[in-house]
Amino acid sequence: EAEVAQSPRYKITEKSQAVAFWCDPISGHATLYWYRQILGQGPELLVQFQDESVVDDSQLPKDRFSAERLKGVDSTLKIQPAELGDSAMYLCASSWRGRAGTGELFFGEGSRLTVL
Amino acid sequence: GESVGLHLPTLSVQEGDNSIINCAYSNSASDYFIWYKQESGKGPQFIIDIRSNMDKRQGQRVTVLLNKTVKHLSLQIAATQPGDSAVYFCAENISGYNKLIFGAGTRLAVHP
Protein backbone atom coordinates (compact mmCIF):
# COMPACT_ATOMS: atom_id res chain seq x y z
CA GLU A 1 0.00 0.00 0.00
CA ALA A 2 1.42 3.37 -1.02
CA GLU A 3 2.19 5.72 1.82
CA VAL A 4 3.82 9.05 2.61
CA ALA A 5 7.35 8.57 3.90
CA GLN A 6 8.93 10.94 6.42
CA SER A 7 12.29 11.08 8.13
CA PRO A 8 13.58 11.27 10.71
CA ARG A 9 10.80 9.95 12.97
CA TYR A 10 12.40 11.62 15.97
CA LYS A 11 14.83 14.51 16.30
CA ILE A 12 16.27 16.05 19.44
CA THR A 13 18.26 19.23 19.05
CA GLU A 14 19.45 22.20 21.04
CA LYS A 15 18.03 25.64 20.44
CA SER A 16 19.80 27.69 17.81
CA GLN A 17 20.73 24.56 15.86
CA ALA A 18 19.47 23.78 12.36
CA VAL A 19 17.10 20.89 11.68
CA ALA A 20 15.67 19.43 8.50
CA PHE A 21 12.80 17.08 7.75
CA TRP A 22 12.25 15.11 4.60
CA CYS A 23 9.06 13.91 2.98
CA ASP A 24 8.39 11.63 0.04
CA PRO A 25 4.72 11.78 -0.99
CA ILE A 26 2.68 9.04 -2.60
CA SER A 27 3.77 8.59 -6.19
CA GLY A 28 1.78 10.78 -8.54
CA HIS A 29 0.47 13.14 -5.89
CA ALA A 30 0.97 16.66 -7.15
CA THR A 31 -0.01 18.44 -3.93
CA LEU A 32 2.16 18.26 -0.84
CA TYR A 33 1.46 19.79 2.56
CA TRP A 34 3.54 20.38 5.67
CA TYR A 35 1.59 20.63 8.91
CA ARG A 36 2.81 21.34 12.43
CA GLN A 37 1.04 19.71 15.33
CA ILE A 38 1.73 20.91 18.84
CA LEU A 39 0.96 18.34 21.51
CA GLY A 40 -2.73 18.40 22.38
CA GLN A 41 -3.71 20.48 19.37
CA GLY A 42 -4.84 19.89 15.82
CA PRO A 43 -2.48 20.08 12.84
CA GLU A 44 -1.77 23.57 11.52
CA LEU A 45 -0.89 24.07 7.86
CA LEU A 46 2.57 25.56 7.35
CA VAL A 47 3.04 25.30 3.61
CA GLN A 48 1.32 23.81 0.58
CA PHE A 49 2.98 22.92 -2.72
CA GLN A 50 1.41 22.28 -6.08
CA ASP A 51 4.15 20.43 -7.98
CA GLU A 52 7.27 22.49 -7.26
CA SER A 53 5.43 25.77 -6.59
CA VAL A 54 4.37 27.13 -3.22
CA VAL A 55 0.66 27.93 -3.28
CA ASP A 56 0.21 28.79 0.40
CA ASP A 57 2.87 29.63 2.98
CA SER A 58 0.90 32.24 4.88
CA GLN A 59 1.41 30.44 8.20
CA LEU A 60 5.10 29.62 7.70
CA PRO A 61 7.43 31.64 10.00
CA LYS A 62 9.69 32.70 7.19
CA ASP A 63 12.36 34.21 9.38
CA ARG A 64 13.42 30.72 10.45
CA PHE A 65 11.47 28.18 8.41
CA SER A 66 11.99 27.27 4.78
CA ALA A 67 10.52 24.60 2.55
CA GLU A 68 11.34 23.40 -0.89
CA ARG A 69 10.17 20.86 -3.41
CA LEU A 70 12.68 21.37 -6.16
CA LYS A 71 11.63 18.66 -8.60
CA GLY A 72 7.99 18.51 -7.58
CA VAL A 73 8.39 15.17 -5.86
CA ASP A 74 10.00 14.97 -2.42
CA SER A 75 10.24 17.93 -0.10
CA THR A 76 12.40 19.29 2.71
CA LEU A 77 11.33 21.50 5.61
CA LYS A 78 14.13 23.32 7.41
CA ILE A 79 14.26 25.27 10.64
CA GLN A 80 17.20 27.52 11.42
CA PRO A 81 17.71 28.42 14.17
CA ALA A 82 15.44 26.13 16.17
CA GLU A 83 13.64 27.61 19.17
CA LEU A 84 12.08 25.93 22.18
CA GLY A 85 8.61 26.69 20.85
CA ASP A 86 9.30 24.68 17.70
CA SER A 87 8.95 21.42 19.62
CA ALA A 88 6.12 19.65 17.83
CA MET A 89 5.19 16.92 15.38
CA TYR A 90 5.81 17.88 11.78
CA LEU A 91 3.40 16.08 9.48
CA CYS A 92 3.65 15.76 5.74
CA ALA A 93 0.60 14.96 3.64
CA SER A 94 -0.10 14.57 -0.05
CA SER A 95 -3.05 14.42 -2.38
CA TRP A 96 -3.90 14.20 -6.05
CA ARG A 97 -3.85 17.59 -7.70
CA GLY A 98 -5.98 20.00 -5.68
CA ARG A 99 -8.10 17.37 -4.01
CA ALA A 100 -7.88 18.39 -0.34
CA GLY A 101 -11.55 19.19 -0.68
CA THR A 102 -12.36 15.57 -1.32
CA GLY A 103 -10.73 14.09 1.78
CA GLU A 104 -8.05 12.37 -0.23
CA LEU A 105 -5.33 13.79 1.97
CA PHE A 106 -2.86 11.12 3.06
CA PHE A 107 -0.59 11.75 6.03
CA GLY A 108 2.80 10.36 6.90
CA GLU A 109 3.75 9.17 10.37
CA GLY A 110 5.32 12.51 11.20
CA SER A 111 8.65 13.74 12.54
CA ARG A 112 8.70 14.49 16.26
CA LEU A 113 10.99 17.42 17.10
CA THR A 114 12.18 18.18 20.62
CA VAL A 115 14.18 21.37 21.12
CA LEU A 116 16.19 21.55 24.35
CA GLY B 1 -9.76 34.14 12.61
CA GLU B 2 -12.48 31.64 12.06
CA SER B 3 -11.68 28.13 13.16
CA VAL B 4 -13.04 24.70 13.89
CA GLY B 5 -13.34 23.74 17.54
CA LEU B 6 -14.55 20.91 19.72
CA HIS B 7 -16.85 20.85 22.74
CA LEU B 8 -15.14 18.11 24.78
CA PRO B 9 -11.43 17.43 25.07
CA THR B 10 -11.83 13.89 26.48
CA LEU B 11 -14.56 11.29 26.15
CA SER B 12 -14.55 8.04 28.10
CA VAL B 13 -16.89 5.22 27.10
CA GLN B 14 -17.43 1.57 27.91
CA GLU B 15 -16.63 -1.00 25.29
CA GLY B 16 -19.76 -1.77 23.30
CA ASP B 17 -21.41 1.58 23.96
CA ASN B 18 -22.01 4.18 21.29
CA SER B 19 -19.76 7.26 21.20
CA ILE B 20 -20.63 10.74 20.05
CA ILE B 21 -17.89 13.27 19.38
CA ASN B 22 -18.94 16.85 18.70
CA CYS B 23 -17.42 19.68 16.76
CA ALA B 24 -18.42 23.31 16.23
CA TYR B 25 -17.34 25.32 13.22
CA SER B 26 -17.69 29.01 12.58
CA ASN B 27 -16.89 29.48 8.88
CA SER B 28 -20.11 29.60 6.90
CA ALA B 29 -18.12 29.27 3.67
CA SER B 30 -16.97 25.75 4.56
CA ASP B 31 -18.41 23.27 2.10
CA TYR B 32 -16.78 20.03 3.14
CA PHE B 33 -16.00 18.39 6.47
CA ILE B 34 -13.87 15.43 7.44
CA TRP B 35 -13.29 13.37 10.54
CA TYR B 36 -9.79 12.06 11.12
CA LYS B 37 -8.56 9.52 13.66
CA GLN B 38 -5.06 9.84 15.09
CA GLU B 39 -3.53 7.06 17.10
CA SER B 40 -0.58 7.75 19.36
CA GLY B 41 2.61 8.38 17.38
CA LYS B 42 0.89 8.17 14.01
CA GLY B 43 -0.40 10.56 11.41
CA PRO B 44 -4.13 11.36 11.05
CA GLN B 45 -6.19 8.77 9.21
CA PHE B 46 -9.33 9.56 7.21
CA ILE B 47 -12.55 8.17 8.72
CA ILE B 48 -15.51 9.76 6.98
CA ASP B 49 -16.46 12.95 5.21
CA ILE B 50 -19.57 14.94 4.40
CA ARG B 51 -20.41 17.75 2.01
CA SER B 52 -22.39 20.78 3.06
CA ASN B 53 -25.34 19.76 0.86
CA MET B 54 -25.88 16.70 3.06
CA ASP B 55 -26.94 16.37 6.69
CA LYS B 56 -26.03 12.75 7.32
CA ARG B 57 -23.62 10.19 5.99
CA GLN B 58 -23.01 6.65 7.18
CA GLY B 59 -20.01 4.41 7.00
CA GLN B 60 -19.05 1.20 8.66
CA ARG B 61 -19.95 1.72 12.36
CA VAL B 62 -19.59 5.48 11.92
CA THR B 63 -22.08 8.19 11.11
CA VAL B 64 -21.43 11.88 10.59
CA LEU B 65 -24.19 14.41 11.16
CA LEU B 66 -24.05 17.99 9.94
CA ASN B 67 -26.29 20.75 11.25
CA LYS B 68 -25.59 23.86 9.21
CA THR B 69 -28.14 25.91 11.12
CA VAL B 70 -26.07 25.82 14.29
CA LYS B 71 -22.75 25.03 12.57
CA HIS B 72 -22.33 21.73 14.34
CA LEU B 73 -20.77 18.46 13.27
CA SER B 74 -20.81 15.15 15.11
CA LEU B 75 -19.23 11.75 14.72
CA GLN B 76 -21.12 8.75 16.04
CA ILE B 77 -19.30 5.47 16.55
CA ALA B 78 -21.47 2.43 17.12
CA ALA B 79 -20.41 -0.41 19.42
CA THR B 80 -17.18 1.31 20.38
CA GLN B 81 -14.18 -1.00 20.53
CA PRO B 82 -10.79 -0.68 22.26
CA GLY B 83 -9.23 -0.11 18.84
CA ASP B 84 -11.27 3.06 18.54
CA SER B 85 -9.24 4.68 21.31
CA ALA B 86 -7.51 7.64 19.69
CA VAL B 87 -7.76 11.38 19.20
CA TYR B 88 -10.44 12.44 16.75
CA PHE B 89 -10.24 15.65 14.74
CA CYS B 90 -12.81 17.36 12.64
CA ALA B 91 -11.50 19.39 9.73
CA GLU B 92 -13.16 21.79 7.33
CA ASN B 93 -12.40 22.80 3.81
CA ILE B 94 -13.28 26.37 3.00
CA SER B 95 -14.78 26.67 -0.44
CA GLY B 96 -12.21 27.87 -2.93
CA TYR B 97 -9.22 27.54 -0.62
CA ASN B 98 -8.43 23.85 -1.09
CA LYS B 99 -6.88 23.37 2.32
CA LEU B 100 -8.05 21.71 5.50
CA ILE B 101 -8.38 23.52 8.81
CA PHE B 102 -8.30 21.22 11.81
CA GLY B 103 -9.97 21.56 15.15
CA ALA B 104 -8.23 20.87 18.47
CA GLY B 105 -9.27 17.22 18.82
CA THR B 106 -11.13 14.99 21.26
CA ARG B 107 -9.49 12.06 22.95
CA LEU B 108 -11.68 8.95 23.03
CA ALA B 109 -10.83 6.44 25.73
CA VAL B 110 -12.58 3.06 25.54
CA HIS B 111 -12.71 1.05 28.75
CA PRO B 112 -13.37 -2.71 28.91
Interface residues (C-beta under 8 A of the other chain):
Chain A: V4 Y33 G40 Q41 G42 P43 E44 L45 Q48 D56 L91 A93 G98 A100 G101 T102 G103 E104 L105 F106 F107 G108 E109 G110 R112
Chain B: V4 D31 Y32 I34 G41 K42 G43 P44 Q45 F46 D49 F89 A91 N93 N98 K99 L100 I101 F102 G103 A104 G105
